[in-house]
Amino acid sequence: MTANLVNAAPFSLSSQADSRSDGLVCDLSLGEPRRQNFPAEICKSLLDLAAINHYYPAYGLPALRQNIQNRFYPQLNPADYMVFMTHGAIHGIDLLLRSALKPGEEILLPDPGFPPYQRLAELIGVKSRTYNLVHTEHGFAFDIESIAQALTPDTRVLVINSPHNPTGAMLRPEQIQQLGILLKDFPDLLLISDEVYSEIVYTEPHQTLAGITPRTYVVNSFSKTFSLQGFRIGWICAPRGHATHLMSYLQNSVGCVSSLGQEIVLELLGSSDWLPCSYHKARSIACEILTAAGLSFVAPEGAFFLLIRVPDDEIATRRLAEDGIKVVPGRAFGTKAQGWIRVCFAQKDDVVRRDFRRLAHSLKQMKWDGI
């Protein structure tokens, strides 16, 4: 049954590769972790919980919320901040945007950036502006000056995503300090920090933006690091003084988050059989193959994506699809990612090795005459 399921993520891309008659499709497009097999046996007892089929508290399971606060935000005073559960990180972002913005108001988004940011803004009817991640000799990087130049007195919401999708860039500690200083001039600005890749890092530890301003909301989930994407269990860490007004949006959008999903996550967090997944080896395998092929790419500081330079990302995506290889064209993430394709290495090592060899071979065989 599960072998026939089609990924129905709302931002997934259809491709010519899906229609190959030989079935030899290599999917490097969607950022879906597939390195671990779910340990279903340790969760069977949860089905016997008396209230597992009942509505859970709107804020979420108290023990799970406390666990998240202790694990991810030990530096915050629980009297000043609270965690509450959402239906995945995208729901958390949607919740925040709908509660903070009115049609015609202004939001500042990263370019490149995760496509749903822009789509959700369009659904609300707000005006989107962008700040740029800059391309350096080492890859893409955050630029606080770019954010400073893009902010205006009309900016109501700023979105930061570190580690960043699709570039893998991370805010450095000194940049976080600079950002905090900059935002003191915008006391009414709401900062949304999307930190879903917070534990998938390679060069240095991740530093949360929680508490950087009195109006900072951090969004995270168990989908990426813990490979629990199908359970749709995310959360928001919010200042208590600004959190209560979100409850109306939360209760009227989903009522409450899945009781079974929350219980499973809580069980797994306390299990030695289910630990955060490491992508270090998969990253090394992918980078070694692309380097040996002489391809230009960006090795990420965090997350599990690589950007590969191509003469034309749209043509490259189409030609790779003809070879049965699914990737995402950089232009799907904004103007600054044109000329790149995004590929995902969140697979088991043998699959990463096989698929990236096939990808490198196809890219090396491409002819770019007339481009």
SVG drawing of the C-alpha trace seen along z (x, -y; Angstrom):
<svg xmlns="http://www.w3.org/2000/svg" viewBox="-13 -54 51 58">
<polyline fill="none" stroke="black" stroke-width="0.4" points="0.0,0.0 2.6,-2.6 4.8,-1.9 2.1,-3.3 1.6,-6.6 2.5,-9.8 4.0,-12.6 1.2,-15.3 3.2,-18.1 1.6,-21.3 4.9,-22.8 6.3,-19.7 6.9,-19.9 5.6,-17.7 8.2,-16.5 8.7,-14.7 10.7,-12.2 7.5,-10.9 6.2,-9.7 9.2,-7.5 7.9,-4.1 10.9,-2.3 10.2,-3.6 13.9,-4.7 13.1,-7.9 15.8,-9.5 14.1,-12.0 16.5,-14.7 13.8,-17.4 11.7,-17.3 13.4,-17.9 12.0,-14.8 14.2,-12.8 14.5,-9.1 17.5,-7.9 15.7,-6.2 13.1,-3.4 10.3,-4.4 10.4,-2.2 6.7,-1.4 6.9,1.3 7.8,-1.2 4.7,-3.2 2.1,-0.4 1.3,-0.8 0.2,-4.4 -2.9,-3.1 -4.1,-1.9 -4.1,-5.3 -7.6,-6.1 -7.7,-9.6 -5.8,-9.0 -8.9,-9.5 -10.0,-12.6 -9.2,-16.3 -6.0,-17.4 -5.4,-20.8 -5.3,-23.6 -1.8,-24.6 -0.7,-21.0 0.4,-18.2 1.9,-19.8 4.7,-17.3 5.7,-17.7 5.7,-21.4 7.8,-21.3 10.2,-18.9 10.7,-21.2 11.2,-24.2 13.9,-22.4 15.6,-21.0 15.6,-23.8 15.3,-27.0 16.9,-26.4 18.3,-30.0 14.8,-31.5 12.8,-32.3 9.6,-30.1 7.8,-32.9 8.4,-35.1 8.2,-32.6 6.0,-29.7 5.9,-26.8 2.7,-25.7 2.1,-23.0 1.2,-23.5 0.3,-21.3 3.8,-21.3 6.1,-24.3 4.2,-25.6 1.0,-25.9 3.0,-27.8 4.2,-30.3 0.7,-30.6 -0.7,-31.2 1.8,-33.9 1.3,-35.7 -2.5,-35.6 -2.5,-36.9 0.1,-39.7 -0.7,-41.0 -3.6,-42.7 -4.1,-43.0 -1.8,-45.7 0.7,-45.6 4.4,-44.7 6.5,-41.6 10.2,-41.2 11.3,-37.8 14.7,-36.3 15.7,-35.9 16.4,-33.0 13.7,-31.7 11.3,-28.9 8.5,-29.3 5.6,-28.9 6.6,-32.2 5.7,-34.1 2.6,-32.0 1.2,-32.5 1.8,-36.2 -0.1,-36.3 -3.0,-34.4 -3.3,-37.1 -2.9,-39.9 0.1,-41.6 2.9,-43.3 6.1,-41.3 9.6,-42.8 12.9,-40.9 16.4,-41.1 19.2,-39.2 21.5,-36.5 24.8,-37.2 26.8,-34.8 30.5,-34.6 33.4,-32.5 32.4,-30.1 28.7,-29.9 25.7,-32.0 25.7,-34.0 23.4,-36.2 24.1,-39.9 22.8,-42.1 23.4,-45.2 21.0,-43.9 18.4,-43.4 19.0,-46.9 18.6,-48.5 15.4,-46.6 13.7,-47.4 11.3,-50.4 9.0,-52.0 6.2,-50.1 7.7,-46.7 5.5,-44.7 7.1,-41.2 10.6,-40.0 11.3,-36.4 14.7,-34.8 15.4,-31.1 18.7,-29.8 19.9,-27.2 18.6,-28.3 16.6,-26.6 17.8,-26.3 21.4,-27.6 22.4,-26.0 23.7,-29.3 23.7,-30.1 23.7,-33.3 27.0,-33.7 27.1,-34.7 28.4,-38.2 25.6,-38.6 23.0,-37.7 24.4,-40.4 24.2,-42.9 20.7,-41.8 19.6,-42.4 21.1,-45.9 19.5,-46.7 16.0,-45.6 16.1,-47.9 15.2,-50.6 12.1,-48.7 10.3,-47.9 7.0,-47.1 8.4,-44.7 7.5,-41.0 10.4,-38.7 9.7,-35.1 12.7,-32.8 12.2,-29.6 14.6,-27.1 13.4,-23.7 17.0,-22.7 18.4,-23.8 20.0,-20.5 21.2,-19.7 24.5,-21.7 28.0,-20.9 30.4,-23.9 29.3,-25.3 26.4,-24.9 23.1,-26.6 22.1,-29.6 18.4,-30.2 17.0,-33.7 14.5,-33.1 14.6,-36.2 16.7,-38.4 13.8,-40.9 10.6,-41.1 8.6,-40.3 10.5,-37.3 8.6,-34.1 10.6,-30.9 9.0,-28.2 10.3,-24.6 9.2,-21.0 10.1,-17.4 9.8,-16.8 13.4,-17.3 15.8,-16.4 13.7,-13.6 12.3,-12.3 8.8,-12.6 7.4,-14.6 4.2,-12.6 3.0,-13.3 2.9,-17.1 4.1,-18.1 5.5,-21.5 5.7,-24.3 6.0,-28.0 8.2,-29.5 6.6,-32.9 6.9,-35.7 4.0,-35.1 2.8,-38.7 2.2,-38.3 1.1,-34.7 -2.5,-34.7 -4.0,-36.4 -2.7,-33.5 -5.0,-31.1 -8.1,-32.2 -6.3,-31.6 -5.0,-28.3 -8.3,-26.9 -10.2,-28.0 -7.7,-26.7 -7.0,-23.2 -8.8,-23.1 -5.9,-21.1 -2.9,-19.2 -3.0,-15.4 -3.1,-13.6 -1.5,-10.5 1.2,-12.5 2.1,-14.4 2.2,-11.2 4.4,-9.5 6.8,-12.4 7.0,-12.5 7.7,-8.8 10.4,-9.0 12.1,-11.9 12.7,-9.7 13.9,-6.7 17.5,-5.8 16.2,-4.0 15.3,-7.2 17.9,-9.9 18.3,-13.0 19.5,-11.9 23.0,-12.9 23.6,-13.9 27.4,-14.5 28.3,-11.3 25.6,-11.9 26.9,-15.4 30.4,-14.2 29.4,-11.6 27.5,-14.1 30.3,-16.7 33.0,-14.2 31.0,-13.0 30.3,-16.6 33.9,-17.7 35.3,-14.7 33.0,-15.5 34.3,-19.1 30.9,-20.7 30.5,-24.0 28.3,-23.8 27.6,-25.2 28.4,-23.0 25.8,-23.8 26.6,-24.9 23.3,-23.5 20.2,-21.7 20.4,-18.9 20.5,-20.6 23.1,-21.4 23.0,-24.1 24.7,-23.3 25.7,-25.9 24.3,-25.4 24.0,-27.7 20.2,-27.7 18.3,-26.2 15.1,-25.8 16.6,-23.9 18.8,-21.8 15.8,-20.8 13.9,-19.8 16.8,-17.8 17.5,-16.1 13.8,-15.1 14.2,-13.5 16.9,-11.4 14.6,-10.4 16.2,-12.8 14.1,-15.2 15.6,-18.5 14.2,-21.9 15.2,-24.9 16.7,-27.7 14.2,-30.3 11.5,-28.5 13.2,-30.1 13.6,-33.6 15.7,-35.7 19.0,-35.3 18.9,-31.5 18.6,-31.5 21.4,-29.6 21.4,-27.0 19.5,-23.8 18.7,-22.5 19.2,-18.8 18.5,-17.0 20.8,-14.4 18.5,-13.3 18.6,-9.7 20.5,-6.6 24.2,-6.7 24.0,-4.0 21.1,-5.9 22.9,-9.2 26.0,-7.6 24.0,-6.0 21.8,-9.1 24.5,-11.7 26.7,-9.6 23.8,-9.5 23.2,-13.2 26.8,-14.1 27.0,-12.0 23.9,-13.6 25.1,-17.1 28.5,-16.4 26.8,-15.0 24.7,-18.1 25.3,-20.3 24.7,-24.0 25.2,-25.4 23.3,-28.6 22.7,-29.5"/>
</svg>
